[in-house]
Amino acid sequence: MSDRIAPDRLLDFATAVYAASGLPAADARLCADTLVQADLWGHQSHGVMRLSWYVDRLRSGVCNPVASPELAVDAGAIAVMDGGDAMGQVLTARAMEAAIARARAHGVGVVALRNSGHFGTAMYYTLMAARAGCVGFLSTNASPSMAPWGGREKVVGNNPWSWAAPAGRHAPMVLDIANTGVARGKIYLARQKGLPIPEGWALDAEGRATTDPEAALDGLVLPMAGHKGYAIALVMDMLSGILTGSASGTGVAGPYQAERRSGAGQFMLALDIAKFQPPETFAARMEAMIAELKGVALAQEADEIFYPGEIEARNDARNRHDGLQLPADTLADLDRLARETGVVGLRA
């Protein structure tokens, strides 16, 4: 591991790399922020480790650097947006902004986004809704990483989804999960660190249990909760791919596949809390819910009870104060990007 890096410095670096790769300034900043924010939350599997993946996609031409989304459907509370294969981060942020605006007008805003791309962490966008006084939901499909229940061929993505809501005086309550037992990015991170993965995460290409991250990436990631995780993944692909009019199943490519257009789709909604009840009432009820959770007697070896999103909020505060510590392989990759793009490196 390295010395700690100030988050703003890392944000400026990633922004410069994106700008040198063709993104407009504001979009470069947004895309960089999604990566650095993931690191701040403690999710290095979705942090700046992925910067080179997105740059490779921009270089290969499968991702359009200039986002010009078009409305295919504009029907009051509902919109269908065509992203034209631009950066998924930019498109999803714009689509969530549209969902929030429609929720303000109609109580609910629903946006289906087609021809988008991988966008990083889903909670980045549902938190936009929570901070705007809404309950937010987002689903996306992803490149195949697991088999249908009972099979041994990759045709189902981990297809993450997220909910977020304001929580009064607390940080927002936010859930962001993939339907595999573990996000594929965590296996990439283990490979980068040279570490084995825990048993139960994956099978190799022959369908045998493995703790080797390389074999796992060549094989299958297992669904969470057995057949239930597989079924939820299919529902998220129905929402994100089929309903939006985007690609689905094996038609979706991952961010690490620089030779293929993404085909990913996203489905999101925002619910304006003020249309349901006074926001202060909702805040008080959320605080009461959290207090009830934290008042439960602790199980053996447990130190504290957390609500979803609380650990990430604490990590964010600590890492903003102390700085971020990145794996040596990630730093080496960022050094390479600096040389290739002509950007001043982090260790210059």
C-alpha positions as CSV (number, residue, x, y, z in Angstrom):
1,M,0.0,0.0,0.0
2,S,1.0,3.6,-0.5
3,D,1.1,6.9,1.4
4,R,-2.3,8.5,1.6
5,I,-3.5,10.7,-1.2
6,A,-5.7,13.7,-0.8
7,P,-9.1,13.0,-2.4
8,D,-9.2,16.3,-4.2
9,R,-5.8,15.6,-5.7
10,L,-7.0,12.2,-7.0
11,L,-10.2,13.8,-8.3
12,D,-8.2,16.4,-10.2
13,F,-5.9,13.7,-11.7
14,A,-8.8,11.5,-12.8
15,T,-10.6,14.5,-14.3
16,A,-7.5,15.5,-16.3
17,V,-7.1,11.9,-17.6
18,Y,-10.7,11.9,-18.7
19,A,-10.4,15.3,-20.3
20,A,-7.3,14.2,-22.2
21,S,-9.3,11.2,-23.4
22,G,-12.0,13.4,-25.0
23,L,-14.6,14.1,-22.4
24,P,-15.9,17.6,-22.0
25,A,-14.8,19.3,-18.8
26,A,-18.0,18.9,-16.8
27,D,-18.5,15.3,-17.8
28,A,-14.8,14.5,-17.1
29,R,-15.3,15.9,-13.6
30,L,-18.5,13.9,-13.0
31,C,-17.0,10.6,-14.2
32,A,-13.9,11.2,-12.1
33,D,-16.0,12.0,-9.1
34,T,-17.9,8.7,-9.4
35,L,-14.6,6.8,-9.1
36,V,-13.1,8.8,-6.3
37,Q,-16.4,8.7,-4.4
38,A,-16.4,4.9,-4.6
39,D,-12.9,4.8,-3.1
40,L,-14.1,7.3,-0.3
41,W,-17.0,4.9,0.5
42,G,-14.5,2.1,0.9
43,H,-15.5,0.3,-2.4
44,Q,-12.1,0.2,-4.1
45,S,-13.4,-2.4,-6.5
46,H,-15.4,0.4,-8.2
47,G,-12.9,3.2,-7.6
48,V,-10.0,4.6,-9.6
49,M,-8.8,1.0,-10.3
50,R,-11.3,1.2,-13.1
51,L,-10.1,4.4,-14.7
52,S,-8.0,2.7,-17.3
53,W,-11.0,0.5,-18.3
54,Y,-13.1,3.5,-19.2
55,V,-10.2,5.2,-20.9
56,D,-9.6,2.1,-23.1
57,R,-13.3,2.2,-24.1
58,L,-13.0,5.8,-25.1
59,R,-9.9,5.2,-27.1
60,S,-11.4,2.2,-28.9
61,G,-14.4,4.2,-30.0
62,V,-17.0,1.9,-28.6
63,C,-18.0,4.7,-26.1
64,N,-19.0,8.2,-27.4
65,P,-17.1,10.9,-25.4
66,V,-19.7,13.5,-26.0
67,A,-23.1,12.7,-24.5
68,S,-26.2,13.8,-26.5
69,P,-29.1,11.8,-25.1
70,E,-32.4,12.0,-26.9
71,L,-35.9,11.5,-25.6
72,A,-37.6,8.5,-27.3
73,V,-40.7,8.9,-25.1
74,D,-41.9,11.9,-23.2
75,A,-45.1,11.0,-21.4
76,G,-45.5,13.1,-18.2
77,A,-44.1,11.1,-15.3
78,I,-42.5,8.6,-17.7
79,A,-39.6,9.2,-20.1
80,V,-37.5,6.9,-22.3
81,M,-34.0,8.2,-23.0
82,D,-31.6,7.0,-25.7
83,G,-28.0,7.5,-24.6
84,G,-26.3,6.9,-27.9
85,D,-23.5,4.8,-26.3
86,A,-22.0,7.7,-24.3
87,M,-20.5,7.4,-20.8
88,G,-22.9,5.6,-18.5
89,Q,-22.0,7.9,-15.6
90,V,-23.0,11.0,-17.5
91,L,-26.2,9.5,-19.0
92,T,-27.4,8.0,-15.7
93,A,-26.8,11.3,-13.8
94,R,-28.9,13.2,-16.4
95,A,-31.6,10.5,-16.4
96,M,-31.8,10.7,-12.6
97,E,-32.0,14.5,-12.7
98,A,-34.9,14.0,-15.2
99,A,-36.6,11.5,-12.9
100,I,-36.4,13.9,-9.9
101,A,-37.8,16.8,-12.0
102,R,-40.7,14.6,-13.1
103,A,-41.3,13.5,-9.5
104,R,-41.6,17.2,-8.5
105,A,-44.3,17.6,-11.1
106,H,-46.2,14.3,-10.8
107,G,-45.2,12.8,-7.5
108,V,-43.3,10.0,-9.3
109,G,-40.7,10.2,-12.1
110,V,-39.7,7.2,-14.1
111,V,-36.9,7.2,-16.6
112,A,-35.8,4.2,-18.8
113,L,-32.4,4.7,-20.3
114,R,-31.2,2.6,-23.3
115,N,-27.9,2.4,-25.1
116,S,-26.0,3.5,-22.1
117,G,-22.9,2.1,-20.4
118,H,-21.4,0.9,-17.1
119,F,-21.7,3.7,-14.6
120,G,-19.7,2.6,-11.5
121,T,-21.7,2.5,-8.2
122,A,-25.5,2.6,-8.3
123,M,-25.7,4.4,-5.0
124,Y,-24.0,7.5,-6.5
125,Y,-27.2,8.2,-8.4
126,T,-29.9,7.1,-6.0
127,L,-28.3,9.4,-3.4
128,M,-29.0,12.2,-5.9
129,A,-32.7,11.5,-5.3
130,A,-32.3,11.2,-1.6
131,R,-30.6,14.5,-1.3
132,A,-33.4,16.1,-3.4
133,G,-36.0,14.9,-0.9
134,C,-37.0,11.8,-2.9
135,V,-36.9,8.0,-2.5
136,G,-34.7,6.8,-5.4
137,F,-34.5,3.5,-7.2
138,L,-32.1,2.4,-9.9
139,S,-31.4,-0.9,-11.6
140,T,-28.9,-1.7,-14.3
141,N,-27.9,-4.8,-16.3
142,A,-24.3,-6.0,-16.7
143,S,-22.2,-8.3,-18.7
144,P,-22.8,-12.1,-18.0
145,S,-20.9,-13.3,-14.9
146,M,-23.1,-16.2,-13.6
147,A,-25.1,-19.1,-15.0
148,P,-28.9,-19.5,-14.8
149,W,-29.7,-21.6,-11.7
150,G,-28.7,-25.2,-12.5
151,G,-26.5,-24.2,-15.5
152,R,-22.8,-23.7,-16.0
153,E,-22.7,-21.2,-18.8
154,K,-22.4,-17.4,-18.3
155,V,-25.5,-15.7,-19.6
156,V,-26.8,-13.7,-16.6
157,G,-25.3,-10.5,-15.3
158,N,-25.0,-9.5,-11.7
159,N,-27.4,-6.7,-12.6
160,P,-27.1,-4.4,-9.5
161,W,-29.8,-2.3,-8.0
162,S,-30.1,0.5,-5.4
163,W,-32.6,2.3,-3.2
164,A,-31.9,5.4,-1.2
165,A,-33.9,7.7,1.0
166,P,-33.2,10.7,3.3
167,A,-32.9,9.7,7.0
168,G,-33.5,12.9,8.9
169,R,-30.4,13.9,10.9
170,H,-28.6,10.8,9.8
171,A,-26.8,10.1,6.5
172,P,-29.2,8.8,3.9
173,M,-30.3,5.1,4.1
174,V,-29.0,3.5,0.9
175,L,-28.8,0.0,-0.4
176,D,-26.6,-0.9,-3.4
177,I,-26.2,-4.6,-4.1
178,A,-25.4,-6.9,-7.0
179,N,-27.2,-10.2,-7.3
180,T,-24.0,-12.2,-7.3
181,G,-22.7,-13.2,-3.9
182,V,-19.9,-10.7,-4.5
183,A,-19.4,-7.9,-7.1
184,R,-17.1,-9.0,-9.9
185,G,-15.0,-6.0,-9.3
186,K,-14.0,-7.4,-5.9
187,I,-12.5,-10.4,-7.7
188,Y,-10.6,-8.1,-10.0
189,L,-9.3,-6.3,-6.9
190,A,-8.2,-9.6,-5.3
191,R,-6.3,-10.5,-8.5
192,Q,-4.7,-7.1,-8.5
193,K,-3.6,-7.5,-4.9
194,G,-2.4,-11.1,-5.5
195,L,-4.9,-12.4,-2.9
196,P,-7.1,-15.5,-2.9
197,I,-10.9,-15.0,-2.8
198,P,-13.1,-16.6,-0.1
199,E,-14.7,-20.0,-0.7
200,G,-18.3,-19.6,-2.0
201,W,-17.6,-16.7,-4.3
202,A,-17.1,-18.4,-7.6
203,L,-16.6,-21.6,-9.7
204,D,-14.0,-22.2,-12.3
205,A,-14.7,-22.8,-16.0
206,E,-15.3,-26.5,-15.2
207,G,-17.9,-25.7,-12.5
208,R,-15.6,-26.5,-9.5
209,A,-15.3,-24.3,-6.5
210,T,-12.2,-22.0,-6.5
211,T,-10.4,-19.5,-4.4
212,D,-8.2,-18.4,-7.4
213,P,-9.4,-15.0,-8.7
214,E,-8.0,-15.7,-12.2
215,A,-9.9,-19.0,-12.4
216,A,-13.0,-17.3,-11.0
217,L,-12.9,-14.6,-13.7
218,D,-12.6,-17.3,-16.3
219,G,-15.4,-19.2,-14.7
220,L,-18.7,-18.2,-12.9
221,V,-19.5,-15.9,-10.0
222,L,-22.2,-17.5,-7.8
223,P,-25.5,-15.8,-7.2
224,M,-26.4,-14.5,-3.7
225,A,-29.0,-16.6,-1.8
226,G,-28.9,-19.3,-4.4
227,H,-31.8,-19.4,-6.8
228,K,-33.2,-16.2,-5.3
229,G,-30.3,-14.1,-6.5
230,Y,-30.5,-15.6,-9.9
231,A,-34.2,-14.8,-10.1
232,I,-33.7,-11.2,-8.9
233,A,-31.0,-10.7,-11.5
234,L,-33.4,-11.7,-14.3
235,V,-36.0,-9.3,-13.0
236,M,-33.4,-6.4,-13.0
237,D,-32.4,-7.3,-16.6
238,M,-36.1,-7.2,-17.5
239,L,-36.4,-3.7,-16.1
240,S,-33.0,-2.5,-17.3
241,G,-32.7,-4.2,-20.7
242,I,-36.0,-5.5,-22.0
243,L,-38.3,-2.7,-20.8
244,T,-35.9,0.1,-21.7
245,G,-35.3,-1.3,-25.2
246,S,-31.6,-1.8,-24.6
247,A,-29.5,-5.0,-24.8
248,S,-30.0,-7.8,-22.3
249,G,-28.3,-11.0,-21.3
250,T,-25.2,-11.9,-23.4
251,G,-25.8,-8.7,-25.5
252,V,-24.3,-6.6,-22.6
253,A,-20.5,-6.0,-22.5
254,G,-18.5,-5.1,-19.4
255,P,-16.4,-2.0,-18.8
256,Y,-13.3,-4.1,-19.1
257,Q,-14.3,-5.2,-22.7
258,A,-12.8,-2.3,-24.7
259,E,-13.7,-3.9,-28.0
260,R,-17.5,-4.1,-27.6
261,R,-20.2,-1.4,-27.2
262,S,-21.8,-1.7,-23.8
263,G,-25.5,-2.1,-24.6
264,A,-26.3,-1.6,-20.9
265,G,-29.6,-0.1,-19.9
266,Q,-30.8,1.5,-16.7
267,F,-34.3,1.9,-15.1
268,M,-34.8,4.5,-12.4
269,L,-37.5,6.2,-10.5
270,A,-37.9,9.0,-8.0
271,L,-40.7,9.4,-5.5
272,D,-41.3,12.9,-4.1
273,I,-41.7,12.4,-0.4
274,A,-43.6,15.6,0.0
275,K,-46.4,14.2,-2.1
276,F,-46.8,11.4,0.4
277,Q,-46.4,13.2,3.7
278,P,-44.6,16.3,5.1
279,P,-40.9,15.7,4.7
280,E,-40.3,16.5,8.4
281,T,-42.7,13.7,9.3
282,F,-40.8,11.3,7.1
283,A,-37.5,12.4,8.6
284,A,-38.8,11.8,12.1
285,R,-40.1,8.4,11.2
286,M,-36.8,7.4,9.6
287,E,-34.9,8.5,12.7
288,A,-37.3,6.4,14.9
289,M,-36.7,3.4,12.6
290,I,-33.0,3.8,12.9
291,A,-33.2,4.3,16.7
292,E,-35.2,1.1,17.0
293,L,-32.6,-0.9,15.0
294,K,-29.7,0.5,17.1
295,G,-31.6,-0.3,20.4
296,V,-31.5,-4.0,19.8
297,A,-29.3,-6.1,22.1
298,L,-26.1,-7.0,20.3
299,A,-25.2,-10.5,19.2
300,Q,-22.0,-12.1,20.5
301,E,-18.9,-10.6,18.9
302,A,-20.9,-7.7,17.4
303,D,-19.8,-4.2,18.3
304,E,-22.6,-2.1,16.7
305,I,-25.7,-2.3,14.6
306,F,-25.6,-0.3,11.3
307,Y,-28.3,0.7,8.9
308,P,-27.6,0.4,5.2
309,G,-25.3,3.2,4.0
310,E,-24.0,4.1,7.4
311,I,-20.7,2.4,7.0
312,E,-20.1,4.1,3.7
313,A,-20.9,7.5,5.2
314,R,-18.4,6.9,8.0
315,N,-15.8,5.7,5.6
316,D,-16.3,8.9,3.5
317,A,-15.8,11.2,6.5
318,R,-12.7,9.4,7.6
319,N,-11.1,9.1,4.2
320,R,-11.8,12.7,3.4
321,H,-9.9,13.6,6.6
322,D,-7.1,11.1,6.4
323,G,-6.7,10.7,2.7
324,L,-7.0,7.6,0.5
325,Q,-4.6,4.7,0.4
326,L,-4.4,2.9,-2.9
327,P,-2.9,-0.5,-3.8
328,A,0.5,-0.4,-5.4
329,D,-0.8,-2.0,-8.6
330,T,-3.5,0.7,-8.9
331,L,-0.9,3.4,-8.5
332,A,1.3,1.8,-11.1
333,D,-1.7,1.7,-13.5
334,L,-2.4,5.4,-12.8
335,D,1.3,6.2,-13.5
336,R,1.0,4.5,-16.8
337,L,-2.2,6.5,-17.7
338,A,-0.4,9.7,-16.8
339,R,2.4,8.9,-19.2
340,E,0.0,7.9,-22.0
341,T,-2.2,10.9,-21.6
342,G,0.4,13.5,-20.8
343,V,-1.2,14.3,-17.5
344,V,1.0,15.1,-14.4
345,G,1.1,12.0,-12.3
346,L,0.1,11.5,-8.7
347,R,3.6,10.8,-7.7
348,A,5.3,13.5,-9.8
